[in-house]
Amino acid sequence: MAKFSYRGRDDKGELVSGVIDAGSADSVASQLAGNGVTPIAINENIVAKAIEMPDIFQQKVTLEELSMFCRQMYSLTRSGVVLNRAIRGLAESLRNERLTTVLLDVETSLNSGVNLSSALGKHPDIFDSLFVNIINVGESSGRLEVAFQQLSNYMELEKDTRRRISSAVRYPIFVLTAISIAIVVLNIFVIPVFADLFSKFGADLPWATRILIGTSNFFVEEWPLIIVFSLGSVIGIRYYINTEAGRFKLDRVKLRIPLIGSILERATLARFSRSFALMLNSGVPLIQALELSSQAVGNSYMAKNIRGMREGIQRGESLLRSALHSGMFTPLVLQMIQVGEETGQVDEMLNEVAEFYEQEVDYDLKNLSSYIEPILIACIAGLVMILALGIFLPMWDMMNVMQG
């Protein structure tokens, strides 16, 4: 997500301005239109994003907390509790101070006559455009409790998918981190000791040992340069990926990573199918549902393909044909979409598509360790071999010379 500053006019013609987190300027325009604001200017805050550091003092609002909020709002609205009283009661019972502050502001807006979707839309960093539009449709149709229930179910499934992916990659990340730390420790503390030993004997060192000693000397002597280069690289990469072009390229590269890329792609397609089905089931028009779903996938490369589907439908193509032209879906999924179109049950079939992708993701995640472990073992074996060739081999040679 990027930060965009905007200026516009509300329904009363008054000038308004602010900052919104969104994937693109088009997404900002859609959010503003949904909140009754006509945009005049939208600008991406590139420089500010490039240098800003994570705000460790500002409490985050997790997906689990939002899901719980939706479940509680579903129960309260279904029981007939007045909306502003329900918001106030939840705000007073929450432990997350940031969410409490936001809900109190929402209650203030409700008391001043603003509807719930517009009040939530003032906080796009917490309630995204998908959330706001589902609530808006629920308000318009008089089924607000159903909207909260749908959002809660959607978030629970999303949370479960994220948890499974996180659990699957935790082990390889831990091993790679341990290997990296071991390499740094060896270069700074271990290899210099052996380098001094070898220099005292004046032994003729093999090429592997010379490389190890040269690398170690660079670590020891040039550590300020390494730190400056690392920080500069982090800032530069952060600057680049926070631009629209950089974010697009990064999202495309992520989908092409061996082993991981296909899992991320199918998880993204499951998220798209689930959010698209949620939109259609809530009564959001097809074109708008595609736009909102493109914002929910969390991948700008996939979002571009989804917007291509939207443009195809605007030209008069069917959902099946636009999905076919996007190149994102397998023939089996395309058949499911075709059946959904023919029977008029696209939303139900999209839920089936989401479950299909989630099952594939589950299968791949269960087998991910068996694919990655041989690679990690090979990396560790390579590290041991380099140490054996570079350190222990010349030591054995010196021992043979001393004994001879």
Secondary structure, 3 states (H helix, E strand, C coil): CEEEEEEEECCCCCEEEEEEEECCHHHHHHHHHHCCCEEEEEEECHHHHHHCCCCCCCCCCCHHHHHHHHHHHHHHHHCCCCHHHHHHHHHHHCCCHHHHHHHHHHHHHHHCCCCHHHHHHCCCCCCCHHHHHHHHHHHHHCCHHHHHHHHHHHHHHHHHHHHHHHHHHHHHHHHHHHHHHHHHHHHHHHHHHHHHHHHHHCCCCCHHHHHHHHHHHHHHHCHHHHHHHHHHHHHHHHHHHCCHHHHHHHHHHHCCCCCHHHHHHHHHHHHHHHHHHHHHHHCCCHHHHHHHHHHHCCCHHHHHHHHHHHHHHHCCCCHHHHHHHHCCCCHHHHHHHHHHHHHCCHHHHHHHHHHHHHHHHHHHHHHHHHHHHHHHHHHHHHHHHHHHHHHHHHHHHHHHHHHC
